[in-house]
Amino acid sequence: MNNSLWDKICLALLIIGGLNWGLVGIFEFDLVAWLFGGAASILSRAVYILVAVSAVWCTTLLFRLGDHEHDGNVRTIG
């Protein structure tokens, strides 16, 4: 699997995580916990871990995009 696909998957997971945190902050409703049987369930914890790993990956994406700006080549995600 190439980096571009990983980038898209990780960005999608971060969007899901961000929307979930928005729901928690605004409505005190954890959609992931509701879907998977509580915040302590194995499936919910797996989703939380995947979102955290995606955040680490997207941190590297930020620096990789910055490197392409210095050499004159602009890389788009897509």
C-alpha positions in Angstrom: 0.0 0.0 0.0 1.5 3.3 -1.0 1.8 6.4 1.3 -1.0 8.3 -0.4 -3.5 5.6 0.5 -2.2 5.5 4.1 -2.5 9.3 4.2 -6.1 9.2 3.1 -7.0 6.5 5.6 -5.4 8.3 8.4 -7.0 11.6 7.5 -10.4 9.9 7.4 -9.8 8.4 10.8 -8.8 11.8 12.2 -12.0 13.3 10.8 -14.0 10.6 12.5 -12.1 11.2 15.7 -12.6 15.0 15.5 -16.3 14.7 14.9 -16.6 12.3 17.8 -14.8 14.7 20.1 -17.0 17.5 18.8 -20.1 15.4 19.8 -18.5 14.7 23.2 -17.8 18.4 23.8 -21.1 19.8 22.5 -23.6 17.1 23.4 -21.7 14.8 25.9 -22.4 12.0 23.5 -19.6 9.5 22.5 -20.7 8.0 19.2 -17.9 5.5 19.1 -18.8 4.2 22.6 -22.4 4.1 21.7 -21.8 2.2 18.5 -19.4 -0.4 20.0 -20.9 -1.0 23.5 -19.2 1.5 25.8 -16.0 3.4 26.0 -14.2 0.4 27.7 -15.2 -2.2 25.1 -12.5 -3.7 23.0 -13.9 -2.3 19.8 -14.2 1.2 21.1 -10.7 1.1 22.4 -9.5 -0.2 19.1 -11.1 2.7 17.3 -9.5 5.2 19.8 -6.1 3.6 19.3 -6.5 3.7 15.5 -7.3 7.4 15.7 -4.3 8.0 17.9 -2.0 6.2 15.5 -3.5 8.2 12.7 -2.7 11.4 14.5 1.0 10.3 14.7 1.0 9.4 11.1 -0.5 12.7 10.0 2.1 14.5 12.0 4.7 13.0 9.7 2.4 14.0 6.8 2.6 17.6 7.9 6.4 17.5 7.7 6.5 15.6 4.4 4.2 18.3 2.8 6.6 21.0 4.1 9.6 19.3 2.5 8.0 19.4 -0.9 7.4 23.1 -0.7 11.1 23.8 -0.3 12.1 21.9 -3.5 9.6 23.8 -5.7 7.3 20.8 -6.2 3.9 21.1 -4.6 2.4 17.8 -3.7 -1.4 17.5 -3.4 -3.2 14.9 -1.5 -5.6 13.1 -3.8 
